Amino acid sequence: VQEEFSMILAFARNDTLQAAISLMFP
């Protein structure tokens, strides 16, 4: 279960990172 949670967390961080990048570089 912890592995699955880590994957979800990684996906969430990746989404946040991509959102920040797309905001910085429209």
Backbone hydrogen bonds, N-H to C=O, Kabsch-Sander energy under -0.5 kcal/mol:
donor,donor_aa,acceptor,acceptor_aa,energy
5,F,1,V,-2.2
6,S,2,Q,-2.4
7,M,3,E,-2.2
8,I,4,E,-2.3
9,L,5,F,-2.6
10,A,6,S,-2.6
11,F,7,M,-2.5
12,A,8,I,-2.4
13,R,9,L,-2.5
14,N,10,A,-2.5
15,D,11,F,-2.5
16,T,12,A,-2.4
17,L,13,R,-2.6
18,Q,14,N,-2.7
19,A,15,D,-2.4
20,A,16,T,-2.4
21,I,17,L,-2.5
22,S,18,Q,-2.7
23,L,19,A,-1.6
24,M,20,A,-2.2
25,F,21,I,-2.9
